[in-house]
Amino acid sequence: MFKISDVVVYGAQGICRIDCIQLKEIGRQSAEYYVLKPIFNESTALFVPVDNQVLVAKMQKLLTKAQMKELVAKLPEIDVIKATDENQKREIYKSILSGNDREKLISLIKTIRLERDTRRQNNKKLNINDEQTLRKAEMLFYNEFAFVNNIEPDEARSLINI
């Protein structure tokens, strides 16, 4: 169980601080909720039912500095994603963004950047869905790296070349 002021990664929302645990009444039912405040957008609040194992499972502890350093050292070894068609690709990307596997997140970033570079060489643009997915994936990775290393996300981008 998590406690107030814990900092977690919550699926595609990114890094959040547990602001409080609040009892909310919906209809005739009342339940406890974790109230999450995204670190880089504290004007938003997310409510996660404490007893919903599926949603609580999306709340993961941040990597430690040592784990992050190890992950960054493995960057060259992380391969791109191989998808056979657009539907499969879309499902894989969606799954990676909502999960908490940082290696898969890096693989996703590498895959879309490679596609973008290939398209640019042919004077074409990346499709809008891939562009949005890339921005989201980069935000998730760089924000966690920045938070763990106590730097700004823009500085993280300049330090790490994926």
Phi, psi and omega in degrees: 000141179272162179232166181302138181079359171298146176250129185226164168260126181244094177044224183284355179281336179091210186281128180225151173256137176283108185284318179193171171244120192237139174273121179240143177252121177239113186066235178258002181259140172237145181209157176273141180230140166283132175258112183258136176244114177302132184302319185263013177200070187287358177281351180257149174228138178245138180247119182242117180300126182302326184266007178265098186298326181295313181287321179294329178295338177283349178271112182239148175294151176293156171292151174280169177302318181295317178295321180293319178298319178297317179297315180296324178295332181274357184312313182297335183277342184283124186268167177282165180274138178249109179241142185275330180214170184299318181295316178297315180301313180301317180294318179297313181299315180299316179297318180294316181296326182271351179268188181231030179267106186293326178296319178294325178297317178294319177301319178297314179300312180300318182298311183290323177296320177297316178299316179299315180295319178297316180294321179299321179297334179259018181056039177238160179258156173289143180292155187300323179296316179293322178298315179294320179297318179298313180301317181295315181297316178297318179300313181300312183292307184295325178295318179293316178303314181297314182297313181299324183262007176056048176228175178279148179305323179296325178292324178299318179300321182283339181274332187242128176250104180275000000 
